[in-house]
Amino acid sequence: MSSADRQPWILGISASHNGSACLLRGDEIVVAIQEERLSRFKRHRIYGCGPSLSTAYCLNYARIDPADLDLVVLCVQGRLTDQKHDIGLDPFLKVRSSGVPILTIPHHYGHAVSVFATSGFAESAILVVDGAGSPVTDFTAAEKSILNGHSTDAWETISLYYADGTQVLPLEKHVVDQGAWLVPYDSEMPGFGSLGGMFSAAAEQIFGQSSEAGKVMGLAAYGKPEFASSDFFEIEGGRFCYKQTVPLRFRHERRWPDAAPEYETLAASVQAALETALLYLVQHLRELCESNNLCYAGGVALNSVANERIIRESGYENVYIIPAAEDSGAAVGAAYYGLWQLTGHNSRRRLPHDALGRTYSSAEVSAALNDTSKIKIVDSTDVIADAVELLCDGKIIGWFDGGCELGPRALGQRSILCDPRRPDGKETLNRRVKMREAFRPFAPAVILEDAPNWFEFGGTSPESPFMLRVCEVNPQRKDQVPAIVHADGTGRLQTLTAETNGRFYELVRRFYERTGVPMILNTSFNRMGQPIVETPADAIECLLSTGLDCCVFEDRIVCKNNL
């Protein structure tokens, strides 16, 4: 191959509170990983100065040295001028001594490129919503020219873009003064200055952790929205003016499950307010640019209930939400931005499946299994058939297959699986395996062609490959699959195809043949407070420390020795 035909190696890094790295070879993602999966510390922050486990993981898997890279691109959540983000100080990459070029991009711009580059669209409107990203001083010149509000130290919270080819053009940016997206009070509900902050403030008050926004979404199904959206914010002249009406109602230190009724009301109210805000934004975005396509990213894009309303009510023909919508996805955006700078070409390679981690060989699995005497390997001539029988026998199994997911949803590579027909499935999983709150729901992984028979899609496409939609379960079917039905009669579903999901699809297909139910309960392979497992050894540790019955590793079934 001539040097002109050589595909460049490009490393993208997301330096944020959910750090990650992504390695491209040309326009193909070779591997991508969150730092937390390797360090085993949830939401592990990384800095540009490094070193990070995720960058070494990517290069080691590709069997290249840092000097082999053609470009490194850093996307920072925070200030680029912070010395902690000086990538020239990274002792692993050694870009200064090797001469590898480096580029930097602001945070929301990284989100925007990540979702557009993986959408397959030729052009699209883009919405990015999170807590807070980069300060105005780090914006591109084009971004600085379209601020919706400004101060000497403002930080981005909402960004609207239009993308075409390799151009991502900012249309409007909402900012918060002093970066005050979340304003802590002593053991009381924080104030907030962004939509992400609004949800984080509720999470802090209810659960004592601002990072647990997902729990708030789950709890919302149990309450009624008694606080109006106008108690959280008003939109004046196109700007969000956040209010402290609701935080002032919660001047106490009680945490869940104390004060359950008022916290169910708070969760339902903040969820309704978020949906109101997002529907305004997508309608406003349609006014700013003509496109039939919408790309959506940022941490708020993980709110699957709000996503469903966007899909149904925004007016866009096509809505694409990147599975790694939170900060881990910004590494993908950084890498593709670098590719576009080198080549000037967007090949429109759509991301078919979130399975971007490295694969583990049979020998690596065997080494992990041989490292403990607390397990036994069960002989099997047909692992998938035996896994179906285990599920039908009421067993809860770990499923370890291929490369791990980059985003936070388990999609059949690092999953815990259960028979959705079990009336006690939700309670047993939450108590015995996940060790988390009893109200937390579980997701169905369902064969795509059968999904319309079990879920209501409101006239939209039934596709939901990344578990980022919430749909009502067919009322006539609810009693057949009680373990996946949430308190409001919905399920956050993942749809499966043979082409995309391989062995996981085959497992669900055989379960369907055995039971007449074309789905399996699917949740992430971890217990509360820990990252999803990455390695075979992580999976074994989770098996031994929880109520899991067994674990399937592609070609073998592993059980505890005491069973």
MIPALO-157714 format. One record per residue: residue in three letters; x, y, z of N, C-alpha, C in turn. Coordinates in steps of 0.2 Angstrom, whole numbers, plus 2048, in hexadecimal, padded with zeros to 3 digits. Last residue first. Example, Ala and Ser with C-alpha at 12.3 -4.5 7.8 and 13.67 -1.06 7.14 Angstrom:
% residues 2
SER8407F58238447FB824840800827ALA8427E482783E7EA8278427F0827
***
This chain:
% residues 563
LEU78E7848DD7887828D978877B8D7ASN79B7878E17967858E678F7838E3ASN7A278D8D67A37868D879E7838DDLYS7987958CA79C7958D079C78E8D3CYS79B7928B87977938BE79B7938C4VAL79C7968A779F7968AD79B7978B3ILE79C78F89779879289C79B7918A3ARG7A37948877A379088D79E793892ASP7A579C87C7A579587B7A4791881GLU7A07AA8827A07A887B7A07A087APHE79E7A88917A37AA88E7A47A7887VAL7917AA89D7937A78967987AB893CYS7907A68AE7927AB8A97947A78A3CYS7837A58BB7897A28B778B7A88B2ASP77C7AC8C577C7A48C57827A18C1LEU77F7BA8CF77F7B78C877F7AF8C9GLY77F7C18DB77B7BB8DA77A7B88D4THR7917C58DD78A7C68DC7867C08DCSER79E7C18DC79C7C68E17957C88E1LEU7A07B98D17A27B68D879F7BA8DDLEU79D7C18C679A7BA8C779A7B88CECYS7A77CB8C77A07CC8C879C7C68CAGLU7B27C38C57B27C68CB7AA7C88CDILE7B07BF8B87B07BA8BD7AF7BD8C4ALA7B17CC8B17AA7C88B17AA7C38B7ASP7BE7CF8B37B97D38B67B27D08B7ALA7C47C58AC7C57C58B37C07CA8B6PRO7C07C989F7BD7C38A17BE7C38A9THR7BD7DB8A07C17D589E7BE7CF8A1GLU7B27E48A37B67E589D7B97DE89BVAL7A27E88AB7A87E48AA7AC7E58A3ILE79D7F98AE79C7F28AB7A37EF8AAPRO7A27FF8BF7A27FF8B77A07F98B5GLN7988008CD79E7FD8CA79D7FE8C2GLY78C8038D37928078D57988058D2MET7847F38D27847FB8D378A7FE8D6ARG78D7E88C77897EA8CD7897F18CFASN78C7E38B67907E68BC78B7E68C2PHE7877E28A878B7DD8AC78F7E18B1SER7777EA8A677E7EA8A57827E58AATHR76A7DF89F76C7E58A37747E48A3ASN75C7D88987637DA8977657E089BLEU7507CC8957527D18997597D2899ILE74C7C88847507C688A7517CC88EMET7407C38787447C887B7477C5882PRO7347BD87273A7BF86E73F7C4871VAL72D7AF87872E7B687A7357B8877GLY72C7A18767277A68737277AD875THR73679987B73179C88072B79F87CARG73E79487173D79087773779287BGLU73F79E86873D79786673B79386CTYR7457A887173E7A986E73B7A286BPHE7517A287374D7A38797457A4876ARG7567A486675579D86975079D86FARG7577B28657537AE8607517A7863VAL7607B586F7597B78707547B386BLEU76B7AF86A7697AC8707627AE871GLU76C7B685E76B7AF85D7697AC864TYR7707C28637697C285F7687BA85FPHE77C7BF8687777C186C7707C1869ARG7837BC85C7827B686177C7B9866GLY77E7C98537817C385377F7BE858ASN77A7D685177B7D485877D7CD858THR7797D984377C7DE84877E7DB84EGLU7727CF83D7787D283A77C7D683FALA7677CC84576C7C78447737CA841THR7627D98507627D68497687D1849LEU7597E185D75E7DC85B75D7DA854THR7567EF8687547EA86275A7E785FGLN7537F28787587F28737557ED86ELEU7487FD88274A7F787E7507F887AARG74280089074780388C74A7FE888GLY7308008927367FC89273B80088ETHR72180489C72680489772C800897GLY7198058A77178018A171B80189BASP71D80C8B17198108AD71780C8A7ALA7268038B77208058BB71B8098B7HIS72C7F88AA72D7FD8AF7267FF8B2VAL72E7E88A67297ED8A572A7F28ABILE7367DD8A67397E28A37347E88A2ALA72F7D38AE7367D58B07397DB8ACPRO7247CF8A77237D48AD72A7D78AFVAL71E7CA89A7257CC89B7267D18A1GLN7117C789A7157C289871D7C3899ASP70A7D389E70A7CD8A370F7C88A1LYS70B7DB89270F7DC8987107D689DARG7047D988770A7D588770D7D588EGLN6FA7E28866F87DB8866FE7D6887PRO7017EE8856FD7EC88B6FB7E588CASN7117EE88070B7ED87E7077EA884VAL71B7FB88871A7F48877127F2885GLU72080A88271B80688571B7FF883CYS73280D88172B80D87E727809882VAL74081688073C813885735813882ARG75181587974A81787974681387ELEU75D81087975D81787B75681A879MET76480487576080487B75F80C87EPHE76980486876D80686E76A806874PRO75F80185E7657FC85F7697FE865SER75180185B75480486175A800863GLU74480284F74B80185074D805857PRO73780584B73880185173F800853SER73281584673680F84473780B84BTHR72281A84B72981B84A72C815848GLY71581885071681984971D81B847GLY71781585E71481B85C71581D855PHE71B80986372080E86071D81485DGLU71A7FD86F71680386B71B808869PHE71E7EC86F71F7F387171C7F886DTRP71C7E086971C7E087071D7E7873ASN71B7E085C7167DC85F7167DD867PRO7277E88587207EB85871A7E785BALA7317DD85A7307E385F7297E685EASP7347D485172F7D385572D7D885AGLU73F7D984A7397D88467337D684ALEU7497DA8557467E085173F7DE84EILE7487D28647497D185D7457D6859VAL74E7DB8727487D886F74A7D7867ALA7527DD8827557DC87C7507D8878PRO74B7E788F74A7E288B74E7E2884ALA7527ED89F7507EE89874F7E7894PHE74B7F28AF74F7EE8AA74D7EE8A3PRO74B7FF8BC7487FA8B774D7F78B3ARG74B8018CD74F8028C774C7FD8C2PHE7458008D97418038D47448038CDALA74F7FB8E27497F68E07457F98DAGLU7607FF8E07598018E27547FD8DFARG76B7F18E076A7F88DF7627F98E1MET7727E58DC7737E88E37717EF8E3LYS7727DC8D17757E38D07767E78D7VAL76F7D08D97747D08D47777D88D3ARG7657D18E276A7CC8E37707CD8DEARG75D7DD8DF75F7DB8E67657D68E6ASN75B7DD8D275C7E38D575F7E18DCLEU7577D08CF75D7D38CC75F7D98D0THR74B7CE8D67517CA8D77577CD8D5GLU7427D88D17447D88D874B7D48D9LYS7427D48C37447DA8C57467DB8CCGLY73C7C68C57437C88C17467CE8C3ASP7317C18C97357C48CE73C7C68CBPRO72B7BC8BE7277C28C172C7C58C7ARG7337B98AF7347B88B67307BE8BAARG7347BC8A272E7BA8A472E7B98ACPRO7417BF89E73D7C589F7367C38A2ASP74F7B78A57497B68A27447BC8A3CYS75E7C18A37597BD8A77537BC8A3LEU76F7C68A37697C48A07657C08A4ILE77B7D38A27787CE8A67717CD8A4SER7887D68967817D68987807D189EARG7927DB88B7937DA89278C7DB896GLN78B7DA87F7927D88807947D7887GLY77E7DE87F77F7D887D7867D587DLEU77F7EB88377B7EA87D77C7E387BALA77D7F68917807F088F77B7ED889ARG78180788F77C80288F77F7FC88DPRO78B81188F78980F895784809895GLY79780E88179281288579080E88BLEU79F80487C7A280A87E79D80E883GLU79E7F288079B7F987E79F7FF880CYS7AB7E787C7A77EA8817A37F087DGLY7AC7DA8707AE7E08737A97E3877GLY7A67C98757A97CE8707AC7D4874ASP79D7C688379E7C487C7A07CA878PHE7957C089079C7C388F79D7C1887TRP7897C089B78A7BF8947907C3892GLY7837B88AA7877BD8A77887BB8A0ILE7727B38AF7787B28AC77C7B88AAILE7677AC8B97697B28B77717B28B5LYS75B79F8B77627A18B87637A88B6GLY74F7998B374F79E8B87567A18BAASP74F7908A974F78D8B074F7938B5CYS75079989E74A7968A07497928A6LEU75E79B8A07597A08A175279E8A2LEU76378E89D7647918A375F7978A5GLU75F78D89075C78889575D78B89CVAL76779688A75F79788975C79388FALA77379088C77279788F76A79888FASP77278588477378488B77178B88FALA77278C87776C78887976C787881ILE77F792878779796877773792879VAL78878687878778B87E78178F87EASP78877787578477C872783782878THR79076F87D79176E87678D774872SER79877288C792773888794772881ASP79D77089E79D76E897797770893VAL7A077E8A879B7798A679C77789FILE7AD7818B37AB7828AC7A677C8AALYS7AC7898C37AD7838BF7AA7848B8ILE7B57938CF7B07928CA7B178B8C7LYS7BF7958D87B87968DA7B37958D5SER7CC7968D57C978F8D67C278F8D8THR7D37A08C87CF79F8CE7CC7988CFASP7D97A18BC7DC7A58C27D87A48C8ASN7D379B8B27D87978B57DB79A8BBLEU7CC7A58AC7C87A08B07CD79C8B4ALA7D67AD8A77D27B08AC7CE7AA8B0ALA7DA7A489D7DF7A68A27DB7A98A8SER7CF7A38957D179D8997D679F89EVAL7CF7AF88F7C97AD8937CB7A7898GLU7DA7AF8887DA7B488D7D47B2892ALA7D77A487F7DC7A38837DC7A8889SER7CD7AA8777CB7A587C7D17A3881SER7CF7BC8787D07B68757CE7B087ATYR7C57CA8787C97C687C7C97BF879THR7C47DA86F7C27D38717C77CF875ARG7C27EB8747C67E68727C37DF873GLY7B37F58717B87F28757BC7ED872LEU7A77F886A7AE7FB8687B47F986CALA7997F686779E7F08697A57F2867ASP78C7FB8627907FE8677947F886AHIS7897FB8507897F885778E7FA85CPRO78B8038457857FE8457847FB84CLEU78D81384178F80E84678A809847ARG79181783078C81783678E81183BARG79B82182879B81A82A79781A831ARG79E82C81F79782A822796823824SER7AA83081C7A782B8187A082881AASN7AF8408197AB83C81E7A883681AHIS7BF8488177BA8438147B684081AGLY7CB84E8197C68528177C084E814THR7D68488207D38458197CE84A816LEU7D984E82C7DE84B8277DC84A820GLN7CD8528317D285782F7D885582BTRP7C68468327C484B82D7C985182CLEU7CE84183C7CE83E8367CC843830GLY7CB84A8477D28498447D284683DTYR7BD8478487C084D8477C784D844TYR7BF83984C7BC83B8467BD842844ALA7C483B8597C88378547C583984DALA7BA8438607C184585F7C584285AGLY7AF83A8607AF84085C7B684385BVAL7B58308687B382E8617B383585DALA7B58388747BB8358717BA83386AALA7A883A8777AC83F8747B383D871GLY7A382F87D7A282F8767A6835873SER7A483188A7A982C8877A882C880ASP79A83A88E7A183C88D7A6837889GLU78C83388678F83788B796838889ALA78882B87C78683287B78A836881ALA78B81F87579082287A78E82987APRO78181D86B78181A87178581C877ILE77A82C86478082886478082486BILE76B82D85C76F82E862774829863TYR76283384E76882F85076B831857VAL75483484675783684C75C83184EASN74B83983875083583A754838840GLU74184383674083C833745837836TYR73C84E84374184B83F74084483DGLY73285184C731852845736850840SER73184E85A736853857734855850GLU72A84385F72784A85E72B84F85BARG73183785F72A83785D72783E85BILE73E83A86373D83685D73683785AILE73B84186F73E84586973D841863ARG73583787673183D87573484186FGLU74082F87873B82C875736832872ASN74983788074B835879745833875ALA74383788C74383D88874483C881VAL74682A88F73F82C88F73F83288BSER75482988F75182688A749828889ASN76183389175A83389475583088FLEU76D83588B76B82E88D76582E891ALA76E84288776B83E88276A836885VAL77584889176D84889276A84488DGLY78284788D780843892778842893GLY78284787B78384B881780846887ALA77884886C77D84587077E849876TYR77084585D76F847863775844868CYS76B84A84C770846850770849857LEU75E84984176084C84776584784BASN75884D83175C84983575E84D83BASN75385682874F85082A75284C82FSER75686782975986082975385B82BGLU75987782A75587382775886C826CYS75B88183975E87D833759878831LEU75388784375A88A84175D88783BGLU74888084574788784274E889840ARG74D87484A74A87484474987B841LEU75187A85675687885275387784BHIS74587B85C74988185B74E880856GLN74186E85E73D87285A741878858VAL74B86A86774B86786074786B85CLEU74887387274F87386E74E870868TYR73B86F87673C875874743876870LEU73F86287A73A86387473B86A872LEU74786588574A86187F745862879ALA73E86A88E74486E88C74686B885THR73586089073386688E73886A88BGLU73E85789673A85589073885C88CLEU74185D8A274685C89D74385A896ALA73485D8A87388638A773D8628A1ALA73384F8AB72E8538A673185A8A4GLN73D84D8B373D84A8AD73884D8A8VAL73A8558BE7408578BB7408538B4SER72E84E8C272E8558C07348578BCALA7328418C672D8428C072D8498BEALA73B8458D073D8418CB7398428C5LEU73184B8D973784F8D773A84B8D0THR7298408DC7268468D972C84A8D6GLU7328378E272F8358DC72C83B8D8TYR7358408ED73A83E8E873783B8E2GLU72983F8F472B8458F27318458EDPRO7298318F87238348F372683B8F0ALA73582F8FF73482C8F972E82F8F5ALA73C83290A739837907737835900ASP74982690974682B90D742830908PRO75281E90174A81E900746822905TRP75782E8FC7548288FA7568228FEARG75B83990975C836903758830902ARG75A84991175784291175984090AGLU75D85691476385291276084A912HIS75586590E75686091375B85B910ARG74E86E90575387090A75486B90FPHE74686F8F874A8698FB75086B8FFARG74187A8F373D8768F67408708FALEU74C8808EC74A8838F374587F8F6PRO74C8788E07518778E574F87A8ECVAL74187F8DA7408788DC7468768E1THR74588C8D773F88B8DB73F8848DEGLN7508918D175188D8D774B88B8DBLYS7518908BF74E8938C575088E8CBTYR7598968B07588918B57568948BBCYS75589A8A075689D8A77548998ACPHE75A89889075889489675A89889DARG7558A388375A8A088875789D88EGLY74C8A887B7508A28787558A087DGLY7468B188374A8B487D74E8AE87AGLU7458A688F7448AD88E7498AF888ILE73E89989774289A8917408A188FGLU7418938A773D8978A274189889CPHE7428858B374588A8AE73F88E8AAPHE73B87F8BD74287E8BC7468838B8ASP72E8848BD7328848C47398828C3SER72A8818B072C8888B272F8898B9SER7268748B172D8758AE72F87C8B0ALA71F8728C271E8748BB7268758B8PHE71D8648CC72186A8CB72186C8C4GLU7178578CA71385D8CD7178638CDPRO71784A8C171B8518C17178578C4LYS71783C8CB7138408C77178478C7GLY72082C8CC71D8328CE71A8368C9TYR7278218C67238208CC71F8268CEALA72F8268BC7298228BA7248218C0ALA73A82B8C27358308C072E82C8BELEU7448218C473F8238CA7398278C7GLY74B8228B874781C8BA74281D8BFMET75082F8B974C82D8B37488278B5VAL75882D8C47538328C474E8308BFLYS7628258C075D8228C57578278C5GLY76982D8B77658278B47608248B9ALA7708358BF76A8388BB7668328B9GLU77B8358C977682F8C876F8328C4SER78483E8CC78583B8C67808358C4SER7818448D877F8478D27808448CCGLN77B83B8E578083B8E077E83E8DAGLY77083A8EE77783C8F177C83C8ECPHE7648388E97688328EA76F8348EDILE75D8448E975983E8EA75E8388EDGLN76684E8E776284F8EC75F8488EEGLU76D84A8DC77184B8E276C84B8E8ALA7638498D27668438D476A8448DBALA7608578D175B8528D375E84C8D6ALA76C85B8CB76A85E8D27658598D5SER76C8548BF7718528C476F8558CBPHE76285B8B97618548BA7668528C0MET7688688B87618678BB7608608BDGLY7738658B17748678B876D8668BBGLY76E8638A477185E8A777285F8AFLEU7698708A276586A8A27688648A6SER77187C8AE7708788A776B8738A8GLY7738808BA7738858B57738828AEPHE76C87E8CB76F87C8C576F8818C0GLY76E87A8DD76C87E8D776F87C8D1PRO76C86B8E67708708E376C8748DEMET7648678F57648678EE76886C8EBGLU77186590276A86690076A8668F8SER77E86490777985F908772860906ASP78087490478287090977D86A90ATYR77F8758F277D8788F977F8728FEPRO7878778E27858738E87838788EEVAL78187A8D378387E8D978287B8DFLEU7858768C37838738C97868778CFTRP78A87F8B978587B8B77818778BDALA79388B8B978F8898BF7898858BCGLY79C8918B179C88A8B17978878B6GLN79A89F8B179F89C8B679F8948B6ASP78A89D8A97908A18AC79489D8B1VAL78789289C7868948A378C8988A6VAL78089388B786892890783894897HIS77C88C87C77A88F88277F88E887LYS77E89086B78188D87177E891877GLU77A88D85A77989086077C88C866LEU78188784F77C88B84E77A890854PRO79188284878D88384E78788884CLEU79487583D79387C83E78E87E844VAL79F86A83779A86B83C79987283FGLN7A38628287A286982B79D868831THR7A48578217A98588267A885E82AGLY79485681D79A85381B79F853821ASP78C86082878C85E82179385C81FALA78386583678986283378786082CTYR77F87184277D86E83C78386C838TYR77B87285477F87284E77C870847LEU77A87886477687785E77B878858SER77C87587577F87786E77B874869ILE77D87988677987688077C87987ATHR78887D88D78387889077E87588BGLU79888488F79288288B78E87D88ETRP79B89289A79C88B898796888894ALA7A38A289D79D89E89B79F897899ASP7AA8AE8A27AB8A78A37A58A38A3THR7A48BA89E7AC8B989E7AE8B289FSER7968B58957998B889B7A08B789AHIS7878B388B78E8B488C7908B7892GLY77A8AE88077C8B08877848AF887ASN77D8A48757768A68777788A887FLEU78A8A68697888A58707818A8871ILE7908A685D7898A585D7878A3864SER79E8A785C79A8AD8597928AC85ALYS7A489D8627A48A386679F8A8863GLU7A389485879F89385D79F899861ALA7AD89984F7A689884D7A1898853ALA7B98968567B789D8557AF89E853THR7B688A8637B888C85D7B689385BPHE7B988D8757B488C86F7B888D869ASP7C08908807C288A87C7BE889876THR7B989A8867C089B8847C389687FVAL7AD89588B7AD8998847B489A882PRO7B18848917B088B8927B088F88BSER7A887588D7AE87988D7AC88088EGLY79B86F8967A086C8927A7870892ALA78E8698A179386E89F79986B89BGLY78485F89F7848638A57888698A3ASP77C85F88E77F85B89477F86089AVAL77885D87D77685F88477985B889VAL77886086C77C85E87277A861878LEU77185D85D77086086377585C868ILE77286084B77585D851773860858ALA76C85C83B76C86084176F85C847SER77685582E77185583377285B838GLU77B84C81F77B852823776851829ALA77D83E81D78184381978184A81CPHE77E83282B77B83882777F83C823GLY78582983378482882C78082D828SER78882C84078182C83E780829837THR79582E84479382784578C827842ALA79783C84279B83883F79983083FPHE78D84184B78C84284479183D840VAL79283E85878C83B85678A83C84ESER79F84485879E83D85979883A857VAL79D8518557A084D85079F846851ALA79685486279385685B796851856HIS7A085286B79A84E86B79684E865GLY7AA85B8687AB8548677A5850867TYR7A286786A7A48668637A685E863HIS7A286687879C86587479D86486DHIS7B086887B7AD86287D7A6861879PRO7BD86E86E7B886E8747B3869875ILE7CC8658697C58688687C186986ETHR7DD8658637D88658697D1868867LEU7EA85B85C7E486085C7E085F862ILE7FA8568587F585685D7F085C85BPRO80684C8508028528507FC851855VAL81584485680E84385480A849855GLY82284685B82084A855819849853SER82783F86582683B85F824840859SER82884986F82F84686D82D842866ARG81B84C87082085186F82684E86CVAL81484187481384486D81884986CLYS81383687D81983987B81983D875LEU80A82C88280A82E87B810832879PHE80F82B89080E82588B80E827884PRO80F83789681683389681582D891ASP80984689180783F89280D83B891LEU80C85388E80F85089580D849895GLY80485788480C85688380F853889ILE7F88598887F9853886801851884ASP7F38628957F88628907FA85B88EHIS7E986189F7E785F8987EC860893LYS7EF8678AA7ED85F8AA7EB85D8A3GLN7EF8748A77F58708A67F48698A6ASP7E287B89F7E48788A57EA8738A4THR7DE8808937E48838967E688089CLEU7D28798917D787788D7DE87A890ARG7C787589E7CB87B89B7D1878897GLY7BA86989A7BE86E89F7C287389BGLN7BC85C8917B685F8957BA86389BVAL7C485C8827C485D8897BE85F88CCYS7CB8518767C58558787C485687FLEU7D985086C7D78508737D0854874VAL7E08458617DC84B8627D984A869VAL7EF8418587EB84085E7E784685FLEU7F58398497F283F84C7EE83D853ASP7FB82E8467FB8338417F983A844LEU8058228507FF82684E80082C84AASP81181D85280D81B84C80781F84BALA81482085F818824859815822853PRO80D81786780B81E86780E822861ASP80C80885E81080C86380D813862ILE8007FB85C80480085980780485FARG7F67F185E7FD7EF85E8017F585AALA7EA7F38627EB7F485A7F27F2859TYR7EB7F186F7E67ED86B7E87ED864ASN7F37FC8737F67F58747F17F086FLEU7EB8078707F180686C7F47FF86DCYS7E18058797DF8068727E580486ETYR7E88058867E37FF8847E27FF87CALA7ED8128867F280C8867EE806883THR7E18198887E581A8827EA814881SER7DC8148947D881388E7DD814888LEU7E581789E7E481089C7E180F896SER7EF82689C7E882389D7E881B89BPRO7FB8318A37F982C89F7F28298A0GLY7F384189D7F483989E7F98378A4CYS7F084D8997F784C89B7F984589CGLY7E284D8987E784D8927EE84B894TYR7DB8428A47DD8498A27E284889CILE7CC83A8A97D383A8A77D48418A4ARG7C18338B67C38398B27CB8388B0HIS7B68268B67BD8288B77BF82D8B3ARG7AA8208B97AA8278B77B182A8B8LYS7AF8148C57AA8178C17AB81E8BFPHE7BD80B8C37BB8108C77B68148C3ARG7C48028BC7BF7FF8C07BC8048C5SER7CD8058B17CF8068B87CA8038BELEU7C58008A77CC7FD8A87CE7FF8AFARG7B98078A67B97FF8A57C07FC8A7GLU7BD8148A77BA8118AD7BA8098ACGLU7C181889B7C68178A07C38138A6GLN7B981088D7B98158927BE813898ILE7BF80E87C7BE80B8837BD811888ALA7C080786C7BF80C8707BD80A877VAL7C880285C7C68018637C5807867VAL7C680684F7CA8008507C87FD857ILE7BB80D8457BD80D84C7C080684DGLU7C08138357BD80D8397C080E840ASP7C681C82C7BF81D82F7BC818833GLY7D68198317D281C82C7CB81D82FARG7D48138407D881183A7D4813834LEU7D281A8507D08198497D5817845LEU7CF8188617D481885C7D1816855CYS7CA82186F7C881E8697CD81E864ALA7C88228817CC82387B7C981F875SER7C182B88F7C182688A7C6827885GLY7B983189F7BF83189A7BF82A895ASN7AF8398A57AE8328A37B383189DHIS7B48458A87B28418AD7B083A8ACSER7C184689B7BB84989E7BA8448A4ALA7C784688C7CA8478937C484B897SER7C783B8807C283F8847C584088BILE7D18398727D08398797CB83D87CGLY7D58308637D18358667D083486ELEU7E182D8587DF82C85F7DB831861ILE7E38268487E182C84C7DF82A853TRP7ED82083B7EB81F8427E9825845PRO7E88208297EB82382F7E8821836GLN7EB81581D7E68188217E981A828ARG7F481880E7F48168157EF819819ASP7F581D8017EF8198037EF81780AALA8018248017FB8288007F4824802SER80A81A80380981E809802823808SER80380B7FC8078117FB805815801MET8047FA800800800800804806800
***
